[in-house]
Amino acid sequence: MKRLQLQAMGLYAKTRVLRVYESLFVPGFLQTVDYAKAQFTIHARLHDLPLDDVEETAQNRMVRKRFLGTGAPVFSFLLEASALTNNTGGAEVMNGQLDHLLDVSRLPYVSIEIIPEGRARSLYPGEGFYLFDESLLKQEFWSGAFQTSRPDNISYFVRVFAALRGQAGARCEPGPWPQATVPFTEGALLVLYTDGLIERRNEDIDTGLSRLAAALSADLLPVAGADDDTALVVVPL
């Protein structure tokens, strides 16, 4: 149990966009150590695993959080409201966990969206999954785990994530808008682009961002499929 938490670090490091959907609990990347300990205690008791490993397992889970806010990868978290109301560890643990979610949501390259309870559904809740770019899908169940790189399966879950995301409760509010100062190093490039370069009908916006990042790396600018304005400005600093 404790070694499993460190096995995917290389996969996280090479992923550009990580999409995560959870309906029952807070994803590991967003967990506090106390929440993780409560979850692993339940897991250990259910599967008759050593309770003595819970502390180290929870600490090992915290290691992956170093990727948050770095842009490598970009994170898109989508949670059912039930993931936040299922009481894991008691009131004090949950209060700390919810405060932590607010802190993480302010990080760059991290999106956390919630599907509210009572929202009229166009797609029902389902099992949680992790989608690494558009190359690998991972799921865990009570009875085991599933992963696939088959293009038809990946395409299916990309559509599922986009449909579920369309039911999230995030809404743009009137200003004032938050402001931030970002330092640039000499030789960096500032890239400005219009929405037509990344948005497609029936496609998640993270897919478009990933495609643009890949195109910039290859010094190409794909416009196939675009039905909106497309413009790109690259400014050397």
C-alpha positions in Angstrom: 0.0 0.0 0.0 2.7 2.5 0.9 4.9 1.8 -2.1 2.0 2.1 -4.6 1.8 5.8 -3.8 5.2 6.5 -5.5 4.9 4.3 -8.5 3.3 6.8 -10.9 5.6 9.8 -10.4 7.3 9.3 -13.8 3.9 9.2 -15.5 2.8 12.4 -13.8 6.0 14.2 -14.8 5.6 13.5 -18.6 1.8 14.2 -18.7 0.8 17.6 -20.2 -2.9 17.6 -19.1 -4.3 15.4 -16.4 -8.1 15.3 -16.2 -9.5 13.8 -13.0 -13.2 12.9 -12.3 -14.3 11.7 -8.8 -17.8 11.1 -7.5 -17.1 9.6 -4.1 -14.1 11.2 -2.5 -11.5 13.9 -2.9 -8.7 12.9 -5.4 -5.3 12.0 -4.0 -3.6 15.1 -5.4 -6.0 17.3 -3.5 -6.0 15.4 -0.2 -4.6 16.6 3.1 -2.5 14.2 5.0 -5.3 13.7 7.6 -7.9 13.0 5.0 -5.5 10.5 3.3 -4.8 8.8 6.7 -8.6 8.4 7.2 -9.1 7.0 3.7 -6.2 4.5 4.0 -7.4 3.4 7.4 -10.7 2.5 5.9 -8.9 0.8 3.0 -6.6 -1.2 5.3 -9.5 -2.5 7.4 -11.5 -3.4 4.4 -8.7 -5.4 2.8 -7.1 -6.7 6.0 -3.8 -4.7 5.4 -1.4 -3.5 8.2 -2.7 -0.4 10.0 0.9 0.4 10.9 1.5 1.3 7.2 -1.2 4.0 7.1 1.0 6.9 8.3 3.8 6.3 5.8 1.3 5.6 3.0 -0.4 8.9 3.6 2.9 10.8 3.7 4.0 9.1 0.4 0.7 10.3 -1.2 1.7 13.9 -0.4 4.8 13.6 -2.6 2.8 13.9 -5.8 1.4 17.3 -4.8 4.7 18.8 -5.8 3.4 18.9 -9.4 0.4 21.1 -8.5 0.8 24.7 -9.7 3.8 24.0 -11.9 2.0 23.6 -15.2 3.6 20.2 -15.7 1.0 18.8 -15.9 -2.0 21.2 -16.1 -4.7 19.8 -13.8 -8.4 19.7 -14.4 -10.4 18.3 -11.5 -14.1 17.6 -11.8 -15.9 16.5 -8.6 -19.4 15.5 -7.8 -20.7 17.4 -4.7 -21.0 14.0 -3.0 -17.2 13.8 -3.0 -17.2 16.7 -0.6 -20.1 15.7 1.6 -19.1 12.1 2.2 -17.6 12.4 5.7 -14.2 10.8 5.7 -12.4 11.1 9.0 -14.9 13.3 10.9 -15.8 17.0 11.0 -12.3 18.3 11.9 -10.7 16.4 9.0 -13.3 17.4 6.5 -13.1 21.1 7.6 -9.4 21.0 7.0 -9.8 19.3 3.7 -12.3 21.8 2.4 -10.1 24.7 3.4 -7.2 23.0 1.6 -9.3 22.7 -1.6 -9.9 26.4 -1.5 -6.1 27.0 -1.2 -5.3 24.6 -4.1 -7.9 26.1 -6.3 -6.0 29.4 -6.3 -2.9 27.8 -7.8 -2.0 28.4 -11.4 -2.6 25.5 -13.8 -5.2 24.0 -11.5 -8.9 23.9 -12.1 -11.4 22.5 -9.6 -15.0 22.3 -10.7 -18.0 20.9 -8.7 -21.2 19.4 -10.1 -23.8 20.5 -7.6 -26.3 18.2 -5.9 -29.8 18.5 -7.4 -28.4 19.6 -10.8 -30.6 18.2 -13.6 -28.4 15.6 -15.2 -27.7 15.1 -18.9 -25.2 12.4 -17.8 -25.4 10.4 -14.6 -22.5 10.1 -12.1 -20.1 7.3 -12.6 -16.8 5.7 -11.4 -13.9 8.1 -11.0 -11.1 8.1 -13.6 -7.8 9.7 -14.4 -7.2 10.7 -18.0 -3.5 11.3 -18.9 -3.5 13.6 -22.0 -5.3 11.5 -24.5 -3.0 8.4 -24.2 -3.9 6.6 -21.0 -6.9 6.1 -18.8 -6.8 4.7 -15.2 -9.7 3.7 -13.0 -10.0 2.0 -9.6 -12.9 0.0 -8.2 -13.7 -1.8 -5.0 -12.8 -5.1 -6.7 -9.8 -4.0 -8.7 -8.4 -1.6 -11.3 -8.6 -0.9 -15.0 -6.4 1.0 -17.4 -6.4 1.3 -21.2 -4.6 3.1 -24.0 -7.0 2.0 -26.7 -8.0 5.1 -28.9 -11.7 4.2 -28.9 -11.8 4.0 -25.1 -9.8 7.2 -24.7 -12.1 9.0 -27.1 -15.1 7.8 -25.1 -13.8 9.1 -21.8 -12.8 12.4 -23.3 -16.4 12.8 -24.4 -17.6 11.7 -20.9 -15.4 14.2 -19.2 -16.6 17.0 -21.4 -20.2 16.1 -20.9 -19.8 15.9 -17.1 -17.9 19.2 -17.1 -20.8 20.8 -18.8 -22.9 20.1 -15.7 -20.4 21.7 -13.2 -21.6 24.7 -11.1 -18.7 27.0 -11.9 -20.0 30.3 -13.3 -18.3 33.5 -14.3 -19.0 36.3 -11.9 -18.9 40.0 -12.5 -15.6 41.8 -11.7 -13.4 42.9 -10.1 -11.2 40.2 -11.7 -8.2 38.8 -9.8 -4.8 40.1 -10.9 -1.4 38.4 -10.7 2.2 39.3 -11.5 4.2 36.6 -13.3 8.0 37.0 -13.6 9.6 36.2 -16.9 13.2 35.2 -17.5 15.3 36.6 -20.3 14.6 34.7 -23.5 11.2 33.5 -22.5 8.2 33.7 -24.9 4.9 35.3 -24.2 2.1 33.6 -26.2 -1.3 35.3 -26.8 -4.0 33.4 -28.6 -7.7 33.6 -29.5 -10.3 31.1 -28.4 -10.7 29.8 -31.9 -7.3 28.1 -31.7 -8.3 25.9 -28.8 -12.1 25.5 -28.8 -13.9 22.9 -30.9 -17.5 21.7 -30.7 -18.0 18.6 -28.5 -14.4 18.7 -27.3 -13.0 19.5 -23.9 -11.0 22.8 -23.8 -8.1 21.0 -22.2 -7.7 19.0 -25.4 -7.4 22.2 -27.3 -4.8 23.6 -24.9 -2.8 20.4 -25.2 -3.0 20.5 -29.0 -1.8 24.1 -29.0 1.1 23.3 -26.7 2.2 20.5 -28.9 1.9 22.7 -32.0 4.1 25.4 -30.5 6.7 22.8 -29.6 6.8 21.7 -33.2 6.7 25.3 -34.6 3.4 24.5 -36.3 0.0 26.1 -36.1 -2.9 23.7 -36.9 -6.2 25.3 -38.0 -8.0 22.2 -39.2 -11.5 22.0 -37.7 -11.5 25.7 -36.5 -14.8 27.5 -37.0 -13.9 30.6 -35.0 -11.4 33.4 -35.2 -7.8 32.1 -35.0 -4.8 34.3 -34.2 -1.5 33.8 -32.4 1.0 36.3 -31.2 4.4 35.2 -29.9 6.5 37.9 -28.2 10.2 37.2 -27.3 11.1 38.7 -24.0 
